[in-house]
Amino acid sequence: MNRVSVAMLGASAALACGVLLSARQLPDEPPKQFGSSITGSFEGWFDNADGTHSFLVGYLNRNRAREADVPIGPDNHIDPGGPDQGQPTHFLPGRQLGLFLVTVPKDFPPNSRLTWTILVNGESNTVPFTLKPEYNVSPFKDEAVGNTPPVAHFFTEQAPGIQGPSAQLSKAITRTASMSTPLELPMWAEDDAKYTNGTNAPLTRPRPPVTLAWSKFRGPGTVTFDKPRPALDTLQGGQVNQPYRGKATTTVKFGAPGDYVLLAMVEDYSGNGGEICCWTNALVKVNVTP
């Protein structure tokens, strides 16, 4: 089952405009250029080494032509324990898969749930997160070929490696910047370069072993990347099953002073069409001075 299918099943219910939807899918509302709703998506959950559990979460912004900013509060809250549990306040258009984690204690009851509510353009949607066994996923290793997520190092190649979906504000890398000087965002990646598409068919169209995408996750002003999807320079490998190493650099400018969070999504050959594996994400907090 591919990431899209599992994610659609993962959103087992939603409150669309205050009405509970029982179908195991995102609310069936056609996308628009603007003026439409945003729905959180529950991709699944997994256990952590310390016994805690993490919910893997994304969203669907049905506004094809418009990004949206929804501050933490009555219009953007995760409960209980919220309103702020590390969710985005800036929403890109379209389906955004597996962007961040919400971690709950090891004794979180299996029949309990968290809910994420987003109200935008007058429409409110709520999606629940639960520890139901059918939503358990393995984002750190693909069963078909043993594929694992890329290992990413940010700002220096010697920085601790980040592997798998681990984007949480509590684990964010921190930096400072100023309005007058763009912030450089170098990233090094390593990957096993294993490939599968679920049918065992070979890769027919050459593509990079690892791709990187930067986006705004939170912040008071505009964020402008000179290369939102910078191509990686290959340092080793470059073909299927050849251990890969590469580097990419972009710069970012900020439209206003304040505290920002940037999201880096690092994907391997599996891209968006593989199982709930194998990609890496990370958050970078940036304090921007005038």
ChimeraX attribute file (.defattr): number of C-alpha atoms within 10 A of each C-alpha:
attribute: neighborCount
match mode: 1-to-1
recipient: residues
	/A:1	11
	/A:2	15
	/A:3	20
	/A:4	18
	/A:5	14
	/A:6	19
	/A:7	26
	/A:8	17
	/A:9	20
	/A:10	27
	/A:11	29
	/A:12	22
	/A:13	22
	/A:14	27
	/A:15	21
	/A:16	23
	/A:17	13
	/A:18	11
	/A:19	11
	/A:20	14
	/A:21	18
	/A:22	12
	/A:23	14
	/A:24	14
	/A:25	19
	/A:26	24
	/A:27	23
	/A:28	9
	/A:29	10
	/A:30	9
	/A:31	18
	/A:32	14
	/A:33	11
	/A:34	16
	/A:35	15
	/A:36	18
	/A:37	25
	/A:38	28
	/A:39	27
	/A:40	25
	/A:41	31
	/A:42	30
	/A:43	28
	/A:44	27
	/A:45	26
	/A:46	18
	/A:47	17
	/A:48	11
	/A:49	6
	/A:50	8
	/A:51	11
	/A:52	14
	/A:53	20
	/A:54	22
	/A:55	23
	/A:56	27
	/A:57	25
	/A:58	20
	/A:59	26
	/A:60	20
	/A:61	23
	/A:62	23
	/A:63	21
	/A:64	16
	/A:65	14
	/A:66	17
	/A:67	14
	/A:68	17
	/A:69	18
	/A:70	17
	/A:71	17
	/A:72	19
	/A:73	13
	/A:74	12
	/A:75	18
	/A:76	23
	/A:77	24
	/A:78	24
	/A:79	14
	/A:80	12
	/A:81	9
	/A:82	15
	/A:83	17
	/A:84	15
	/A:85	19
	/A:86	20
	/A:87	24
	/A:88	24
	/A:89	20
	/A:90	17
	/A:91	22
	/A:92	22
	/A:93	19
	/A:94	17
	/A:95	18
	/A:96	17
	/A:97	20
	/A:98	27
	/A:99	25
	/A:100	23
	/A:101	21
	/A:102	20
	/A:103	19
	/A:104	16
	/A:105	11
	/A:106	13
	/A:107	9
	/A:108	14
	/A:109	11
	/A:110	10
	/A:111	8
	/A:112	11
	/A:113	16
	/A:114	17
	/A:115	19
	/A:116	26
	/A:117	24
	/A:118	26
	/A:119	19
	/A:120	18
	/A:121	11
	/A:122	10
	/A:123	17
	/A:124	20
	/A:125	27
	/A:126	26
	/A:127	27
	/A:128	21
	/A:129	26
	/A:130	22
	/A:131	21
	/A:132	14
	/A:133	11
	/A:134	11
	/A:135	20
	/A:136	16
	/A:137	19
	/A:138	15
	/A:139	22
	/A:140	20
	/A:141	18
	/A:142	20
	/A:143	11
	/A:144	13
	/A:145	12
	/A:146	12
	/A:147	23
	/A:148	23
	/A:149	29
	/A:150	30
	/A:151	21
	/A:152	27
	/A:153	20
	/A:154	22
	/A:155	14
	/A:156	11
	/A:157	14
	/A:158	9
	/A:159	12
	/A:160	11
	/A:161	14
	/A:162	18
	/A:163	22
	/A:164	22
	/A:165	24
	/A:166	21
	/A:167	25
	/A:168	20
	/A:169	19
	/A:170	9
	/A:171	12
	/A:172	17
	/A:173	16
	/A:174	13
	/A:175	14
	/A:176	12
	/A:177	20
	/A:178	17
	/A:179	15
	/A:180	11
	/A:181	11
	/A:182	16
	/A:183	19
	/A:184	15
	/A:185	17
	/A:186	15
	/A:187	21
	/A:188	23
	/A:189	27
	/A:190	23
	/A:191	24
	/A:192	21
	/A:193	24
	/A:194	21
	/A:195	24
	/A:196	20
	/A:197	16
	/A:198	14
	/A:199	7
	/A:200	10
	/A:201	9
	/A:202	10
	/A:203	12
	/A:204	6
	/A:205	5
	/A:206	10
	/A:207	13
	/A:208	16
	/A:209	29
	/A:210	26
	/A:211	21
	/A:212	22
	/A:213	15
	/A:214	22
	/A:215	20
	/A:216	23
	/A:217	23
	/A:218	24
	/A:219	25
	/A:220	17
	/A:221	15
	/A:222	12
	/A:223	18
	/A:224	16
	/A:225	19
	/A:226	14
	/A:227	14
	/A:228	17
	/A:229	17
	/A:230	17
	/A:231	17
	/A:232	19
	/A:233	14
	/A:234	16
	/A:235	13
	/A:236	12
	/A:237	17
	/A:238	19
	/A:239	15
	/A:240	19
	/A:241	14
	/A:242	14
	/A:243	15
	/A:244	21
	/A:245	23
	/A:246	21
	/A:247	21
	/A:248	19
	/A:249	20
	/A:250	18
	/A:251	16
	/A:252	19
	/A:253	19
	/A:254	25
	/A:255	14
	/A:256	17
	/A:257	16
	/A:258	17
	/A:259	16
	/A:260	23
	/A:261	23
	/A:262	20
	/A:263	21
	/A:264	24
	/A:265	21
	/A:266	25
	/A:267	25
	/A:268	28
	/A:269	27
	/A:270	26
	/A:271	18
	/A:272	17
	/A:273	16
	/A:274	20
	/A:275	24
	/A:276	26
	/A:277	27
	/A:278	26
	/A:279	28
	/A:280	26
	/A:281	26
	/A:282	26
	/A:283	25
	/A:284	22
	/A:285	20
	/A:286	21
	/A:287	16
	/A:288	21
	/A:289	14
	/A:290	11
